[in-house]
Amino acid sequence: MPKIIQYRDKCIGCGICFELQPELWRMSRKDGKAVLLKAAAKKLTHVLQVTAQQYEEARAVSEACPVRVIKLG
C-alpha cells in the first residue's frame, strides 16, 4: 500500500502541504510545523498509508515542499 513519509523535525512550516492537500495536513499552532493527520510516528518520521488517489495528489505535495521532507513510499 502506498504511503507518505514526513520528516517532521526538518519541516520549516511553509504550509504548502496544507494548501495542496488539506484533507491530510494541518499546521500545528504549537510549533508551526505541518502535521500529517492520522500518521504513525516512527522514530523521526511520521508515516501514513494512503489510497492510490491520495498518493497521486501527494506527489505534487512532495515536489512542492521546499525542504523535501515529504517522501513517498
C-alpha positions as CSV (number, residue, x, y, z in Angstrom):
1,M,0.0,0.0,0.0
2,P,1.4,3.5,-0.9
3,K,2.4,5.7,1.9
4,I,3.5,9.3,2.7
5,I,6.6,9.7,4.9
6,Q,7.2,13.1,6.6
7,Y,10.5,14.0,8.4
8,R,8.7,16.5,10.7
9,D,11.7,17.6,12.6
10,K,13.1,19.2,9.4
11,C,9.8,20.9,8.4
12,I,10.0,24.7,8.1
13,G,6.3,25.3,8.4
14,C,5.8,26.9,5.0
15,G,2.3,25.3,4.7
16,I,2.4,24.3,1.1
17,C,1.4,20.7,2.0
18,F,-1.7,22.0,3.8
19,E,-2.6,24.3,0.8
20,L,-2.3,21.4,-1.7
21,Q,-3.8,18.6,0.3
22,P,-5.8,19.9,3.3
23,E,-7.6,16.6,3.9
24,L,-4.2,15.1,5.1
25,W,-2.3,18.0,6.5
26,R,-2.7,20.6,9.3
27,M,-0.4,23.3,10.6
28,S,0.4,23.0,14.3
29,R,-0.4,26.0,16.4
30,K,2.1,24.8,18.9
31,D,5.3,24.7,16.8
32,G,4.2,26.0,13.4
33,K,5.1,22.8,11.6
34,A,3.0,20.6,9.4
35,V,1.2,17.7,10.9
36,L,0.4,14.6,8.8
37,L,-3.1,13.7,10.1
38,K,-3.6,10.1,11.4
39,A,0.1,9.2,10.7
40,A,2.0,6.8,12.8
41,A,5.2,8.2,14.4
42,K,8.3,6.0,13.8
43,K,11.5,7.4,15.3
44,L,11.9,10.8,13.5
45,T,9.3,10.2,10.8
46,H,5.6,10.2,10.5
47,V,4.1,7.6,8.1
48,L,0.6,7.4,6.7
49,Q,-0.7,4.7,4.4
50,V,-2.9,6.3,1.7
51,T,-5.1,5.4,-1.2
52,A,-3.8,5.4,-4.8
53,Q,-5.7,8.7,-5.5
54,Q,-4.2,10.3,-2.3
55,Y,-0.8,9.1,-3.3
56,E,-1.0,10.8,-6.7
57,E,-2.1,14.0,-5.1
58,A,0.7,13.7,-2.6
59,R,3.2,13.5,-5.4
60,A,2.5,17.3,-6.1
61,V,2.9,18.0,-2.4
62,S,6.2,16.2,-2.2
63,E,7.5,18.0,-5.2
64,A,6.3,21.4,-3.9
65,C,7.9,21.0,-0.4
66,P,10.8,23.5,-0.4
67,V,12.9,21.4,2.0
68,R,12.0,18.0,0.6
69,V,10.9,16.5,3.9
70,I,7.8,14.7,2.4
71,K,8.7,11.5,0.7
72,L,6.5,8.8,-1.0
73,G,7.0,5.1,-0.4
